[in-house]
Amino acid sequence: MDLPKFLLGDNTDFPDAIFVVHTEFPRFVINLANDEVEWLEEFDQHDQEELESETENCIKEATEFYDREVARYEDD
């Protein structure tokens, strides 16, 4: 199955949360309401170096994805 790079997540137990799931390495879920990140990967030392360099970019992309999706809903 092909998955998109980002998915929106919703859960009624967290009514104020705005979840974006990043499905590619490094996989994570970010709550855009508070910028809390939950990593879905276990990292070794090599991965840690890559993670540090990619984290800021991944979070920026997740935020841009969310903004784009919301704009599309508002246009309908």
C-alpha positions in Angstrom: 0.0 0.0 0.0 1.3 3.5 -0.9 0.8 6.0 1.9 1.0 9.7 1.7 4.0 11.3 3.5 1.6 13.0 5.9 -1.8 12.1 7.4 -4.1 14.2 9.6 -5.2 12.5 12.8 -8.2 13.2 15.0 -9.4 11.7 18.3 -12.4 12.8 20.4 -10.4 12.1 23.6 -8.1 15.0 22.6 -10.5 17.6 21.3 -7.9 20.4 21.2 -5.2 18.4 19.5 -4.2 18.7 15.9 -2.3 15.5 15.0 -0.2 15.2 11.9 1.4 11.7 11.2 4.6 11.6 9.2 4.7 8.1 7.6 8.3 8.2 6.3 11.6 7.9 8.2 11.8 9.3 10.7 8.2 8.4 11.5 6.5 10.6 14.1 3.2 12.1 15.3 3.2 15.8 16.0 0.5 17.7 17.9 0.5 21.1 16.2 -1.5 22.5 19.1 1.5 22.3 21.4 4.3 21.1 19.0 4.8 17.9 21.1 6.4 15.1 19.0 6.1 11.4 19.6 8.7 9.4 17.6 7.6 6.1 16.2 11.1 4.9 15.6 13.9 3.6 17.7 17.2 5.4 16.9 20.8 4.3 17.0 23.7 6.7 17.0 23.8 7.0 13.2 20.1 7.7 13.1 20.4 10.2 15.9 22.7 12.4 13.8 20.3 12.2 10.8 17.3 12.9 13.0 18.8 16.0 14.5 19.5 17.4 11.0 16.0 16.5 9.7 13.8 17.3 12.6 13.3 21.0 12.0 12.6 20.4 8.3 10.1 17.5 9.0 8.1 19.6 11.5 8.1 22.6 9.1 6.8 20.3 6.3 4.1 18.9 8.7 2.9 22.4 9.5 2.8 23.4 5.9 0.9 20.2 5.1 -1.7 21.0 7.7 -2.1 24.6 6.6 -2.6 23.4 3.0 -5.2 20.8 4.0 -7.2 23.3 6.1 -7.1 25.8 3.3 -8.5 23.2 0.9 -11.4 22.4 3.4 -12.1 26.1 3.7 -12.3 26.6 -0.1 -15.0 23.9 -0.4 
